[in-house]
């Protein structure tokens, strides 16, 4: 028994040295990590509450939301300094489902994700995540920010970036367990990154980089996954792989909340929250993505076409070379036009 145990420890120690060598960046590169969410410096949430959470209570909360509400806001107002970005918002995002946050630029979509993960304090109102406060639940949330906000010039490899998803639980310098390594490997495999693990980010295409970030989000192992425009501007292969993973997470009973400018993409999700500095509408895609609601949210950027389609002329898509987002007119408008 003693010999077997020692062998296991030696194996873990050897693997730790391999990971430690990778995290040193190789070629003399060193990195420093700080607590809190610092995606720009490649460190996800490292959260150590002053009073440890009761694991039993947390699991009871998670189980209690399995067929109910994952995120609930009441009269929520968010702001950056003196500039409110979301006012008096009431909403309830279902557990075990995919929710799309849609709306024009500046509508408050990314800000709401930041509030859910506890990065942006609410100015007023109340916000609960899996039955508790956002700060308490940080360690149970995976967050994938927009790839455009990430410095891809840091000399870190694909495996290193995905491994950082475990820092939320272990800390930047905590010892990885065999289970941690298994989760990292599974996350890499699910995003089809196996042949890229030793490459640095600057060597990857935009779609490959985004798959790396999503793999890191999966590696965090949260019951709630937040994705900020996860497939905007990606190649077909990367886009489909990420959407497939979202569907897999939903099938596993997890909750996904993602922002998007693509209304066709939003129409394929379970729930839609339409924002325009406030909540315009919330519900199923059929209930929310109507011409009346879209006109209220997008204003002059909504154009009516003769073939019964709605075209959103959003400068965001011009800037990035994407197609305009389209959706069909609602049944009421079609019947009144006939």
C-alpha positions in Angstrom: 0.0 0.0 0.0 2.8 2.4 1.0 4.6 1.8 -2.3 1.5 2.3 -4.4 0.6 5.5 -2.6 4.1 6.8 -3.0 4.0 6.0 -6.7 0.8 7.9 -7.1 2.3 10.9 -5.3 5.3 10.8 -7.5 3.2 10.7 -10.6 1.1 13.6 -9.4 4.3 15.5 -8.5 5.7 14.9 -12.0 2.5 16.1 -13.6 2.5 19.1 -11.4 6.0 19.9 -12.6 4.8 19.6 -16.2 1.9 22.0 -15.6 4.2 24.3 -13.6 6.7 24.4 -16.4 3.9 25.2 -18.8 2.5 27.9 -16.6 6.0 29.5 -16.4 5.5 30.1 -20.1 8.7 28.3 -21.1 11.7 30.1 -22.6 12.1 32.1 -19.4 8.6 33.7 -19.4 7.0 34.2 -16.0 3.5 35.3 -15.2 1.9 36.8 -12.1 -1.7 36.3 -11.3 -4.1 38.3 -9.1 -7.3 37.3 -7.3 -10.6 38.2 -8.9 -11.6 38.0 -12.5 -8.8 39.2 -14.7 -9.3 37.7 -18.1 -7.1 40.3 -19.7 -4.2 38.9 -17.6 -5.4 35.3 -18.1 -6.7 34.5 -14.7 -10.3 33.6 -14.1 -12.1 34.1 -10.8 -10.1 33.2 -7.8 -12.6 33.6 -5.0 -12.0 33.0 -1.4 -15.0 34.1 0.7 -14.3 35.4 4.2 -16.8 32.8 5.5 -16.8 29.5 3.7 -20.1 28.5 2.0 -22.0 25.5 3.4 -21.6 22.9 0.6 -24.9 21.3 1.6 -26.8 24.6 1.3 -25.2 25.4 -2.1 -26.1 22.0 -3.5 -29.7 22.5 -2.2 -29.8 25.8 -4.0 -28.6 24.2 -7.2 -31.0 21.3 -7.0 -33.8 23.7 -6.2 -33.2 25.6 -9.4 -33.1 22.5 -11.6 -36.7 23.1 -12.8 -37.1 26.7 -11.8 -35.2 30.0 -12.0 -31.4 30.3 -12.4 -31.1 34.1 -12.4 -33.6 36.5 -11.1 -33.6 40.3 -11.0 -36.0 42.7 -9.4 -35.8 46.4 -10.2 -32.1 46.1 -11.1 -30.2 49.2 -12.1 -26.6 48.9 -13.4 -24.3 51.8 -14.1 -20.7 52.6 -14.8 -20.0 55.7 -12.7 -22.8 58.2 -13.4 -23.9 56.5 -16.6 -26.7 53.9 -16.1 -26.6 51.1 -18.6 -29.7 49.2 -17.4 -32.6 50.6 -15.5 -35.3 49.1 -13.3 -35.0 45.7 -14.9 -37.2 42.8 -13.8 -36.4 39.4 -15.3 -36.2 35.7 -14.5 -33.9 33.4 -16.5 -34.9 29.7 -16.5 -32.6 27.0 -15.1 -31.5 24.2 -17.4 -32.1 26.2 -20.5 -30.4 28.5 -23.0 -31.2 32.2 -22.7 -30.2 34.8 -25.3 -29.6 38.4 -24.4 -30.4 40.5 -27.4 -30.6 44.3 -28.2 -28.7 47.1 -29.8 -25.2 48.1 -28.9 -25.2 49.7 -25.4 -28.4 47.9 -24.4 -26.8 46.5 -21.2 -26.2 42.9 -22.4 -22.5 42.5 -21.4 -23.1 44.6 -18.3 -25.8 42.2 -17.2 -23.4 39.3 -17.6 -20.8 41.2 -15.5 -23.4 41.7 -12.8 -24.4 38.0 -12.8 -20.8 37.0 -12.2 -20.4 39.6 -9.5 -18.0 41.9 -11.4 -20.4 44.8 -11.7 -22.2 45.7 -8.4 -25.8 46.5 -8.9 -26.7 50.2 -8.2 -30.2 49.3 -6.9 -32.6 46.4 -6.8 -31.8 42.8 -6.1 -30.1 40.1 -8.2 -29.9 36.4 -7.2 -27.9 33.7 -9.0 -28.8 30.0 -8.3 -30.7 31.3 -5.2 -27.8 33.3 -3.7 -25.9 36.5 -4.3 -23.6 36.8 -7.4 -20.5 37.1 -5.2 -21.3 34.0 -3.3 -21.9 32.0 -6.5 -18.8 33.1 -8.5 -17.1 29.8 -8.1 -20.2 28.1 -9.6 -20.2 30.3 -12.8 -18.2 29.9 -16.0 -17.7 33.1 -17.9 -16.4 33.5 -21.4 -15.8 37.1 -22.3 -15.6 38.5 -25.9 -12.4 37.3 -27.5 -11.8 40.9 -28.7 -11.2 41.9 -25.0 -8.4 39.3 -24.6 -4.7 40.0 -25.2 -3.8 37.1 -27.4 -0.1 38.1 -27.5 0.7 36.7 -24.2 3.1 33.7 -24.6 0.7 31.1 -23.2 -0.3 27.8 -24.8 -3.8 26.4 -25.4 -3.4 23.9 -22.6 -2.3 26.6 -20.2 -5.3 28.8 -21.0 -7.8 25.9 -20.5 -6.0 24.9 -17.3 -6.6 28.4 -15.9 -10.3 27.5 -15.7 -9.5 25.4 -12.7 -7.9 28.4 -10.8 -11.3 29.4 -9.6 -11.2 26.4 -7.3 -7.5 25.8 -6.8 -6.0 29.3 -6.9 -3.3 30.4 -9.4 -0.7 28.3 -7.6 -2.9 25.6 -6.1 -2.0 21.9 -6.8 -4.1 20.4 -9.6 -5.7 17.1 -8.8 -6.1 14.1 -11.1 -9.8 15.2 -11.5 -8.7 18.7 -12.5 -6.5 17.3 -15.2 -9.3 15.1 -16.4 -11.7 18.0 -16.6 -9.1 20.1 -18.6 -8.5 17.2 -21.0 -12.3 16.7 -21.5 -12.8 20.4 -22.2 -10.0 20.4 -24.7 -11.5 17.3 -26.5 -15.0 18.7 -26.5 -13.8 21.8 -28.4 -11.6 19.7 -30.7 -8.4 21.3 -29.7 -6.3 18.2 -29.1 -3.8 18.9 -31.9 -3.4 22.5 -30.8 -2.6 22.1 -27.1 1.1 23.1 -27.4 0.5 26.2 -29.6 0.5 29.7 -28.4 -2.6 31.9 -28.9 -1.0 34.2 -31.5 -0.6 31.1 -33.7 -4.3 30.4 -33.8 -7.1 31.6 -36.0 -9.9 33.7 -34.4 -12.2 30.7 -34.4 -9.6 28.5 -32.8 -8.9 31.1 -30.1 -12.6 31.4 -29.3 -12.9 27.6 -28.9 -10.0 27.8 -26.4 -11.9 30.4 -24.4 -15.0 28.3 -24.4 -13.0 25.3 -23.3 -11.7 27.3 -20.4 -15.3 28.2 -19.4 -16.2 24.5 -19.5 -13.1 23.7 -17.4 -14.5 25.9 -14.6 -17.2 23.3 -14.1 -20.0 25.7 -13.1 -23.7 25.0 -13.2 -24.1 28.3 -15.0 -22.2 29.3 -18.2 -22.1 32.9 -19.4 -21.0 33.5 -23.0 -20.5 37.0 -24.4 -21.1 36.8 -28.2 -19.5 33.4 -28.4 -19.8 32.8 -32.1 -19.8 36.3 -33.6 -17.7 36.5 -36.7 -16.4 32.9 -36.5 -15.7 30.4 -39.2 -18.4 27.8 -39.8 -16.5 24.9 -38.1 -15.8 26.8 -34.9 -19.3 28.3 -34.8 -20.9 24.9 -35.1 -18.6 23.2 -32.6 -19.4 25.9 -30.0 -23.1 25.8 -30.6 -23.0 22.0 -30.3 -21.3 22.3 -26.9 -23.9 24.8 -25.8 -26.6 22.2 -26.7 -24.6 19.5 -24.9 -24.5 21.6 -21.7 -28.2 22.2 -21.9 -28.9 18.5 -22.3 -26.7 17.9 -19.2 -29.1 20.2 -17.2 -26.8 23.3 -17.0 -27.9 26.8 -17.6 -26.4 28.9 -20.4 -26.9 32.7 -20.8 -25.3 34.2 -23.9 -25.4 37.6 -25.7 -25.9 37.8 -29.4 -26.6 40.2 -32.2 -28.0 37.4 -34.4 -31.8 37.2 -34.1 -31.9 33.9 -36.0 -29.5 32.5 -33.4 -31.6 33.8 -30.6 -34.7 32.3 -32.1 -33.2 28.8 -31.6 -32.8 29.3 -27.9 -35.2 28.5 -25.1 -35.6 32.0 -23.7 -34.9 35.5 -24.9 -34.4 38.7 -22.9 -34.6 41.8 -25.1 -32.8 44.8 -23.7 -32.5 48.5 -24.7 -31.2 50.0 -21.5 -34.2 48.4 -19.8 -36.2 45.2 -20.3 -38.3 45.5 -23.4 -39.6 41.9 -23.4 -38.8 38.5 -21.8 -40.1 35.1 -22.7 -40.0 32.5 -25.5 -38.5 33.6 -28.9 -42.0 33.6 -30.4 -43.2 35.9 -27.6 -40.2 38.3 -27.7 -39.0 38.5 -31.3 -42.0 40.3 -32.7 -41.9 43.3 -35.0 -43.5 45.5 -32.3 -40.9 44.5 -29.6 -38.0 44.8 -32.0 -39.1 48.2 -33.2 -39.3 49.4 -29.6 -35.8 48.1 -28.9 -34.0 49.1 -32.1 -36.0 52.1 -33.1 -34.8 53.6 -36.4 -32.4 50.7 -37.0 -35.4 48.5 -37.8 -36.4 48.3 -41.4 -39.6 46.7 -42.9 -39.1 44.9 -46.1 -41.8 44.0 -48.7 -41.2 40.2 -48.3 -42.3 40.3 -44.7 -38.9 40.3 -43.1 -37.4 42.6 -40.5 -33.8 43.8 -41.1 -31.8 45.2 -38.2 -29.3 47.7 -39.5 -26.8 47.6 -36.7 -23.5 49.4 -37.1 -21.9 46.7 -35.0 -22.3 44.2 -37.8 -21.0 46.6 -40.5 -17.9 47.1 -38.4 -17.2 43.4 -38.2 -18.3 42.4 -41.7 -21.2 40.3 -40.5 -24.6 39.8 -42.3 -27.6 41.7 -41.0 -29.7 39.8 -38.5 -33.1 39.0 -39.8 -36.3 37.5 -38.4 -39.8 37.0 -39.7 -42.6 39.4 -39.0 -44.9 38.2 -36.2 -48.2 36.5 -37.1 -50.3 39.5 -36.0 -48.6 41.8 -38.6 -48.9 39.2 -41.3 -52.6 38.6 -40.7 -53.3 42.4 -40.7 -51.4 42.9 -43.9 -53.3 40.1 -45.8 
